Amino acid sequence: MPKDQLALLNNTDNIFSFPQATIDAYKLDASDTQQISDTVKLYLNKVKDHFAYKMMVRQQKTNFNHFDFVMMPKYPLPAAFNKTTKKIIINFGTFGRKQAVNIAPQDMYAVMVYGYVATYYTYKNLKPNMIDDISDYVAGLFIRMFAKKYGLLGSYAEEIPKLRFLVTAYVIRSYFDIPQNQAFTKASRLAQIKPTEFDIDLNDYDFYNVRDFIKVLSESGVLHGITLYEFASAMIRSFGSVSLPMFEDGMRFMATLAGGSVTTNSVFPIFLQKYHPTLYNKILASIQRSIS
């Protein structure tokens, strides 16, 4: 299940629990809402091959009644699920525009796909049969991001399996909510290394918590000296702040990959498609099967 708050975004709420009256204070007026609906309807003709096309057509036929379009400039993410009203909140306040209707159609579409997928995985756990693919994908991103900077190349290349183990154990525990001892067992199989090969006791760390995860990366010597601030800064530089929660929360991970699949969007990094496209497409296909 998704986390209540996101530590990487200063404990921002991951899921809303607001009454409709509170949301209404931020909602766009009826004319703007209708223009957004009309804009996305027209854009759908351009993305008939996109994996979320059929789902979005179904939503459009209801005039997007399951969505609330708002301007919340202080909330850092473009979408969230409001469990009180059971609606998907699309926050155009993250775009830095005074009027939502000035936002590009592909960006409107991308954040609505993101919001829908985030809502789906608020209710549904990530499927265990995706553990290998998602773990390999995230571990590969970490290796690409940090291996050179922290000297895990050349004579220190033997540290890469340790990094893969730590990231894999973290993804299994944090994204899939699998008990830590089982996460270690599965990570050992995937990374081909045992927890006992570390100089520290990994059971002293809570792999569900991103702060502890960053701490173990540092104290194990694998990414020696890395801090939460350095980690977050590196990820923001590469992927943007909107994508930062994908490294903390399984629901946000799936939603970010879904949003990034809109190739012309400017909200989510399309780089995510190009890194290991085989794994990316397998994860996206799993999302498609789930929301169809």
C-alpha positions in Angstrom: 0.0 0.0 0.0 1.2 3.6 -0.6 2.9 5.6 2.1 0.9 8.3 3.9 3.6 10.9 3.5 6.6 11.4 1.3 9.9 12.0 3.2 11.7 13.0 0.0 9.3 15.9 -0.3 9.4 17.1 3.3 6.7 14.7 4.4 4.2 15.9 1.9 0.9 14.1 2.0 0.9 11.2 -0.5 -2.9 10.8 -0.4 -5.6 13.4 0.4 -8.3 13.1 3.1 -10.2 16.3 2.4 -13.9 16.9 2.3 -15.4 18.2 -0.9 -15.9 21.6 0.5 -12.1 22.0 1.0 -11.4 20.8 -2.5 -14.1 23.2 -3.9 -12.1 26.2 -2.7 -9.3 25.2 -5.1 -11.4 23.9 -8.0 -11.3 25.5 -11.4 -14.5 27.2 -12.6 -16.9 25.3 -14.8 -15.8 26.9 -18.0 -12.1 26.1 -17.5 -13.1 22.5 -16.5 -15.1 22.1 -19.7 -12.3 23.5 -21.8 -9.9 21.0 -20.3 -12.3 18.2 -21.0 -12.7 19.4 -24.6 -9.0 19.7 -25.1 -8.2 16.2 -23.8 -11.1 14.8 -25.9 -9.5 16.3 -29.1 -6.0 15.1 -28.0 -7.3 11.6 -27.7 -7.5 11.4 -31.5 -3.7 11.7 -31.6 -2.9 8.9 -29.0 -5.0 6.0 -30.1 -2.0 3.7 -29.8 -1.2 4.9 -26.2 -1.6 2.2 -23.6 -4.1 4.3 -21.6 -6.2 5.4 -24.5 -9.2 3.2 -23.9 -9.2 4.0 -20.2 -9.1 7.7 -21.0 -11.9 7.4 -23.5 -14.1 5.8 -20.8 -13.3 8.7 -18.5 -14.0 11.2 -21.2 -17.5 9.7 -21.8 -18.4 10.6 -18.2 -17.0 14.1 -18.8 -14.3 13.2 -16.3 -16.7 13.1 -13.4 -14.2 11.1 -11.3 -11.7 13.9 -11.5 -11.5 17.3 -9.7 -9.3 19.9 -11.5 -7.7 22.3 -9.0 -5.1 24.9 -8.5 -3.0 24.1 -5.4 0.3 25.8 -6.0 1.7 24.8 -2.6 1.2 21.1 -3.3 4.3 19.9 -5.2 2.7 17.0 -7.2 0.4 17.1 -10.2 -2.1 14.6 -8.9 -3.3 12.7 -5.8 -6.2 10.6 -4.8 -8.7 12.0 -2.3 -9.9 9.0 -0.3 -12.7 11.1 1.4 -14.4 11.9 -1.9 -13.0 9.0 -3.9 -11.9 11.4 -6.6 -8.7 11.9 -8.5 -7.3 15.4 -7.9 -5.5 16.9 -10.9 -3.4 19.8 -9.6 -2.5 22.3 -12.3 -0.9 24.5 -9.7 2.4 22.6 -10.3 2.8 24.1 -13.8 3.4 27.6 -12.6 0.7 29.0 -14.9 -2.2 31.3 -13.8 -4.6 29.6 -16.1 -4.8 25.8 -16.6 -6.2 26.2 -20.1 -2.8 27.4 -21.2 -1.2 24.1 -20.4 -0.2 21.9 -23.4 -2.8 19.1 -24.2 -0.1 16.4 -24.0 0.7 17.6 -20.5 -3.0 17.6 -19.4 -3.3 14.0 -20.8 -0.1 12.9 -19.1 -1.0 14.1 -15.6 -4.5 12.6 -15.9 -3.0 9.2 -16.8 -0.6 9.7 -13.9 -3.5 10.5 -11.6 -5.6 7.5 -12.7 -2.7 5.1 -12.3 -1.8 6.5 -8.9 -5.4 6.0 -7.8 -5.5 2.4 -9.1 -2.3 1.6 -7.1 -3.7 3.3 -4.0 -6.3 0.5 -3.8 -4.3 -2.3 -5.4 -0.9 -3.6 -4.3 1.8 -4.1 -6.9 1.7 -7.6 -8.2 4.4 -9.9 -6.8 5.2 -11.3 -10.2 6.6 -7.8 -11.0 9.2 -7.9 -8.3 12.1 -9.0 -10.5 11.4 -6.5 -13.3 10.8 -3.5 -11.1 13.7 -4.3 -8.8 16.0 -4.8 -11.8 14.8 -1.5 -13.4 15.3 0.6 -10.2 18.6 -1.0 -9.4 19.9 -0.3 -12.9 18.9 3.4 -12.5 20.9 3.6 -9.2 23.9 2.0 -10.8 23.7 4.4 -13.7 23.3 7.4 -11.4 25.8 6.7 -8.7 28.4 4.0 -9.7 30.8 6.4 -11.4 30.4 9.2 -8.8 31.1 6.9 -5.9 33.9 5.0 -7.5 32.2 1.7 -8.0 34.1 1.0 -11.2 37.4 -0.6 -12.1 39.0 -2.1 -9.0 35.9 -1.4 -6.9 33.5 -3.0 -9.3 32.8 -5.7 -6.7 30.8 -3.2 -4.8 28.1 -3.0 -7.5 26.5 -6.3 -6.5 26.2 -4.8 -3.0 24.5 -1.7 -4.4 22.2 -4.0 -6.4 21.3 -6.0 -3.3 20.6 -2.9 -1.2 18.4 -1.3 -3.8 16.6 -4.6 -4.6 15.9 -5.3 -0.9 14.6 -1.7 -0.5 12.3 -1.9 -3.5 10.9 -5.3 -2.4 10.3 -4.1 1.2 9.2 -0.6 0.5 7.2 -0.9 -2.8 5.7 -4.3 -2.3 5.4 -4.2 1.5 7.1 -7.6 1.9 8.6 -8.5 5.3 12.2 -7.5 5.5 13.7 -11.0 6.0 11.8 -12.2 2.9 13.0 -9.1 1.0 16.6 -10.0 1.9 16.1 -13.6 0.7 14.7 -12.4 -2.7 17.4 -9.7 -3.0 20.1 -12.3 -2.4 18.8 -14.4 -5.3 18.6 -11.4 -7.7 21.9 -9.8 -6.7 23.8 -13.0 -6.1 25.2 -11.7 -2.7 24.3 -12.5 0.9 23.5 -10.0 3.7 26.3 -11.5 5.7 28.8 -10.2 3.2 28.3 -6.7 4.5 30.4 -5.3 7.4 27.2 -4.0 9.1 24.1 -5.7 10.4 21.4 -4.9 7.8 18.7 -5.7 10.3 19.6 -2.5 12.2 17.9 -0.6 9.3 14.3 -0.3 8.3 14.2 -0.9 4.6 10.7 0.3 4.3 11.9 3.8 5.2 13.7 5.8 2.6 15.7 7.7 5.3 17.1 4.4 6.7 17.7 3.2 3.1 19.9 6.2 2.4 21.6 5.7 5.7 22.5 2.1 5.0 23.8 3.1 1.5 26.2 5.4 3.3 27.1 3.3 6.4 27.7 0.1 4.4 30.4 2.0 2.5 28.6 1.3 -0.9 27.8 4.9 -1.4 30.0 6.2 1.4 28.9 9.6 2.8 25.7 10.0 0.7 23.0 12.0 2.5 19.3 12.3 2.0 19.9 15.8 0.6 22.5 14.7 -1.8 20.4 11.8 -2.9 17.3 13.9 -3.5 19.3 16.6 -5.2 20.8 14.1 -7.7 17.4 12.6 -8.5 15.8 16.1 -9.0 18.6 17.1 -11.3 18.1 14.1 -13.5 14.3 13.5 -13.2 12.7 16.6 -11.8 11.0 17.1 -8.4 7.7 15.7 -9.7 9.3 12.4 -10.3 11.2 12.2 -6.9 8.5 10.2 -5.1 9.0 7.3 -7.5 12.1 6.5 -5.5 10.1 6.2 -2.3 6.7 4.8 -3.1 5.5 2.0 -5.3 2.3 3.7 -6.3 4.2 6.8 -7.4 6.7 4.7 -9.2 4.0 3.1 -11.4 2.2 6.4 -11.9 5.5 8.2 -13.0 6.3 5.5 -15.5 2.8 5.7 -16.9 2.9 9.5 -17.2 6.4 9.4 -18.8 5.0 7.1 -21.5 3.4 10.2 -23.1 6.4 10.9 -25.3 5.8 14.6 -26.0 5.0 15.6 -22.4 7.1 18.0 -20.4 6.0 16.9 -16.9 7.6 13.4 -16.6 11.0 12.4 -17.9 10.8 10.5 -21.2 14.3 9.3 -20.4 12.6 6.6 -18.3 11.4 5.0 -21.5 14.8 4.9 -23.0 16.6 3.4 -20.1 16.3 -0.4 -20.3 13.2 -0.3 -22.7 12.6 -4.1 -22.3 12.0 -3.8 -18.6 10.1 -0.5 -19.0 7.8 -2.0 -21.6 7.1 -5.0 -19.4 6.2 -2.8 -16.5 4.0 -0.6 -18.7 2.3 -3.7 -20.1 1.5 -4.8 -16.5 -0.1 -1.4 -15.8 -2.1 -1.7 -19.0 -3.4 -5.1 -18.1 -4.3 -3.8 -14.6 -6.3 -0.7 -15.6 -8.0 -2.2 -18.7 
